[in-house]
Amino acid sequence: MTLMGLAIQNLLRKPFRTYALVLAVAIAGGAVFSTATVMWGVERSLDLGFSKFGADLLVVPKGALVGMKTALLTGEPSTFYMDLSLADRLRTLKGIRQVTPQLFLTTAEGSHCIIGNAFLVGFDPHNDFTVMPWLNQKLPRELKLTDAIVGANNPYQLGGSVYFYGQYFTVYGKLDRTGIGLYDNAIFIQIEKAYELAENAKKFTDVAPLGFAKGQVSALLVQLERTAPVNVVRFAISRYPEVKVISAGNIVTSVRQNLAALFTGTVFLSAVLIIANILMISAIFSTIINERKKELGLLRAIGARKRHIFQLVMVEAGLLTAAGGVLGVMLGAVLMRIYRRTIGFHLESLNIPFLWPAWSDITLLALAAITLSIMVGIFGAMYPAVAASRVDPYEAIRAGE
């Protein structure tokens, strides 16, 4: 019989103990896999979204700092306004390359809009550098004033129609998934049309005014020259008392801090489970060695070397923990699939953007979790395996009688 066959036979002798060990390893492996997958998804969202975001600074009205962060990260509708004339003043500052405005508004419930409480964003396509770069699909023509561009989470198809406050728009394009809530959930129209919608809304007696006038915007997105120091330009803009300035880097840092606070407990629990598994495997395999002293002595007596005994114990531990790792990954994947929406909603409520990792990344994480599980078995069984290999054949046979 081969070493592998003998190891499998030994594990099947005590099925309950084997299954219990596999389940214990699976719980730890599943926790590690699930935590790593979610954290990887947040990192992917940050890397993908903000690396291509385009804006180095965001200028918003004083008092709208929290609202802007929430809108940007989760796509939750948020409205606040300031004068557009500030854009011209910002363009005169040293180190600023481009400034583009965005105007936030929400749709009304009822028959006047295709969907209620949706996030509309008015933008200027002529000097935009944050929306159009994400355009993934579009109609084979130039953008028109009556066109809309939808984020990746919207169900509307190219060429279809949407209507807001009595005006119809053609879905001209759809953005690629960004990981930034604002760009994934919002519907973008030209800022001139947004001003028209505000006027149209006044005609409906059952719709509240949109709360802004022509010449007002919600945010100014600023792109700096490559060599411009961010903090210096930020300080220069901060001298305008009516606004607050947010840097993209600070948003990323804030998200990572939230992420660390959220997952500190989970990471700690996973570490405790791993250490507990190592100790448990060591203790159980020590017990197994004592139970099988006669068998090990007979193996030594018929010619098995010390290294063969050592390898046998290590193969048993490796098989057991590999099975636990595979089961843990499967359980983790099933649970994350079941609670997919809950996970996304919970992270969004904490202002943490999230994109599920690509399948290739999930596969790598699964392999890493299984490898970690096997390493747990190797470390846990190391001492019992060494002890088993040192058993004197004659003494072992006598002890087992």
N, C-alpha and C positions, 0 to 999 in steps of 0.2 A: 504493500500500500504506500502511496506517495505521502509526503509530508502534508500536502494540502488536504488530501482525503482523510488522513488521520486527524488533522485539526478540526475538520468539519464534523467528523464522527464524535469527537470529544465534546464539541459544543452542543450537539444534539442529544447527548446523554441526559442533560438537565435542561429541558426546553424552557421551563418557567423561568429559571435563573437567566438563561440566555436572552429570552424575550424581554425580561425586565431590564437587563443591561442595555440592550439595543434601544429600548424606549427612553431610558435615562440619557443615553448619548444623543438620541434624536431630539430630545427637548433642548439640549444645549446647542446642538448643531442648527436646529431650526431657528432658535433665538438669534444666533450669530448671523445666519443667512438673511433673515428678515430685516434685522437692524442694518446690516451692511447694504442691503438692496435699497432701503428707504433713504439712507444717508447718501448713497451713490446717486440716487435720483435727484435729491436736492442739489448736490454738487453739480450734477449734469445740467440742471435747470439754470443755476447761477452762471456756469461757464458758458453755456450756449447762449443764454439770454443777454447777459451783460457784456460778453465779448463782442457782440454784434449790435449792441444797443445804439451806439453812435453818439449819444449825448454824454458829455463828461459832467455837466452840472444841470440841475433842474431848479428853476426859479419859480416860486409859487407865492401867493399872497400870504402875508403874515397871519398866522393862525391856521394855515392849511397844511402844515408840515405832516401831521399824522395822516390826514385824509389823502395826501398825495402818495405817501408810502403804501397805504392800504390799497389805493386804486392801482398803483403800479404793480404791486406784488400779487394781489389776488384778483384784480379785475372787478372788485366791488364798486358799483357806481358811487361817485363822490363828486360834488359840485362846489366850486368856489371860483371867484372871478377877480380880475384886476385889469388895469388899463394896458392895452396893446402898445401904447406909445413907448413903454419902457424898452421894448425890443430895439428901437432905433438908438436909444441911449446906450444900451449894452453893446451894440455893434461898434461903438466908438472906443470901447475899452481895449487896451493893449492885451494881446494874447487870445482874443476871441476870434474864431474863424467864421462860425455861422451861428445864427439864432433862428429858431423856428417855433411858431406858436402852436398850441393845442387848446381846444375848447371842449370842455366836458358838459354833456347834458344827458338826461335820462328820458326814456319814452314813457308815455302815459298808458295806464290801463284802459281797456275799452276798445271801441271800434276805430279810433283815430290812428292807432299804430298796430303794426302786425304782431308786435309782442310788447308787453308792458314791462317797465322797470329794466329795460335793456340799456346798456352803456353805449352811448354814441360819442364819438370823438371827432370834432372838426379839426382838420389839418390843412396846411398849405402845401400842395404837392410841388409847387414851383421852387421852394427852398427847403423841402423836407429831406432829412437824412436818417430818420428813425423808423418810418413806416414802409416806404417803398423798397428798401433793401430786403425786407422779409417777404416780398411778394413771391409766392410759390407758383400760383396758377393765375392766369389772366386771359381776358378775351383778346383776340388778335387785332386790336386797334388801340388808339390812344385813349387815355382817360378823359371822360366827359364830366361836365358839371353835375349831371344827374346820375352819376355812378356812385356805387358804394363798394368798399373793400371790407371783407369780413375776416375776423380772427379765426384761428384753426378750430376753436370749439363751437363755432356756429354751424348750424345744419344747412344753411342756404347754399344752393348750387350756382355755379357760374351761369350767367345769362338769365337767372331768375329775377323776380321782382320782390322788393320789400317796400313798405310804405310807412312813413312817420309823419304825423300831424298833417295828413291829407296829401303829402307829396310822395310820388313813387320814385324809387331808385332801382337801377339795374345793378345786379351783383357783377361788378367788373373783375374782381380778383379775390383770391383767398390767400391769407398769409401762411407761411410755414409755421409749425409749432415752435414757440419761442421759450416757453417756460416762464415768461413774464405774464402775470394774470391780465394786465391791461391789454396787451397785444393779442392774447389768445381768446379773450372773451368779447372784446369791444367790436363795434361796427364803425368804420371810418368813412366820413363824408368830407367833402371840401368845406372849408370854414365859411365860405360865402353862403353855402346852402344851409349851414347851421344857423346863421343869422336869419335867413328866410324862415326857417322852422320856428324860431322864436316869435316872429311876427305872425305866422300862421296860427300858433297856439293861442294867441290872444283872441282869435275869432271864435274859438270853441268855449261855450259857457261852462262846460263840464270838465274843463282842463285848467289846472293851475298854471299861471305864467312860468316860463322857464327861468326867469330870474337874472337874465343878462341882456345887455344891449349891444348893438353893433359897436365894434371897437374895443370890446372886452374879451379877455382870454382867461383860461384856467392856469396855464403853465407856459413857461418859455424854456425850451430845451436848448442848451448851449454846447456847442462843440468847440474845443480849444485848438489852438495851433499845437503842433507836435511838441515843440520845445517849451510851451507855456507852463509855468508852475501852477498847478491846480489851486493850491492854498492861497497864492497871491491873488489870482483872479477871483477866487471865492470871496476873499476879504474885500476886494474892490466892489463887488456886487453887493455885499452885505451892508455897504454904506447907505444904500437906499432903504429908508426905514420901513417902507410899506411891504417889503418882501422878505422871504426866507430862502436860503440856498441849500440844496441837497446835492451831495456828490454821489455818483454811482458807486464809488468805492466804499463810501460809508454805508450805503444800503446793503451791499454784499457783506460787509463786516457785521452789520446788525442782524442779518439773516443767519449768519454763521454762529453768532452768539445765541440767538434763539434756538438754533439747532443743537448747540452744545448743551444748553439748559434742558432741552427736551429729552435728549438721548443719554445724558449722563447716567441716569438711573438704569436705563436699559443696558448700556455698555457695562456698568458695574455688575448688574445681575448676570449678564453673559459671562463675565470673567469669573464670578463666584461659581457659576454652574460648571465651567470648564475645570476649575481647580477641584471642585467637589467630585467631578467625574474621574479626574486623575487619581485622587485619593481612594475613591470607591473601587475603581478597577484594580488598584494596587492591593487593597485589602481583600477583595474577592478572589483575585488570582493567587494571593498568598494562601487563602483558604483552600482553593482548588489544588494547589501544589501539595498541601498537607494531606488532602483526601486521596491524591493519586501517587503517593510516595512509592507504593509497591509497583505500580505500573511503570513509573519512571525508572525504578531500580531494575526491573526486568528488561526495559529497553536498553539500559546501560549494559546489563549483563549479556545481552545477545549481540552487542557490538556497537550500539549507538554512542556517538561521541558527545562530549559536553556541548559542542556547538549545535549538534542536532537537537538536543533537548531545549537549548536556548531558542533556537529557530522555531521549534514547535510551539512554544508558549507565545512567542512574538507573532507568529502567523495566526494563532487563535485570537489574540487581542486585536490584530489588524483586521481580520475578517469581521469580528464582532462590531468594532467601532466603524468600519466602512459601511456595514449594513445600517448602523445607527445614523451615520452621516447622510446616506442616501434617503432614508426615511425622514430625517429631519428636514432636508431640502424639499422633499415632496410635501410634507405637512406645512412648511412655511409658505411654499408656493400656493397651495390650496387656500390657506387662510388669507394670504394677501389678495388672492383673486376674489374671494368672497367679500372681503372688507375693503375692496379697492376704492370705492367711492368714499367710504368712511375715512380712510387714511388721507385721501386728498382733501376732503372737507376739513378734517382736523388740522392739517398742516396749514391750509389757507386761513383758518380762524386765528392762527398764530403768526400770520403774515410771512409764511414760509412757502415760496413757490416750489412746485414739484412736477417733474416729468418722470415717468417710469423709464428706467434704464433700457437701452437697446437689448435685444435678445442675446446678442453676443456677449454683452457685459454681464447679463444675468447668468449666462452659462459659466462665465469665468468665476463669478461670485459663488455659484453652486459648487464648482470644482474646488474652490478655495475652502469652502465650508466642509466639504467631504474630506479634503486633505487635512484640515485642522482636526477633524474628528479622529482620523487615523493616527495623527500625531499624539492626541490625547491617549489613545490606546497604547501606543509605543512607550510613552513616558510612564504611564500608569503600570504597565506590565514589566518594565525594565528590571526593577529590583526582584520581583518574584521569579522572573526568567533566569536571572543570574543565580539566584538561590537554588532554583531547580537544577541548573546545570552542574552545580557543585555537590549534588547529593551523592553520597557513597552508595554504590549499587547494593552491597551486602546489608548495610544498615537500613537502606530504604526498604528492601524486601522484608527484613525482620520487623521494621516499624509498621509495615502495612498488614502484617499477619494478625 
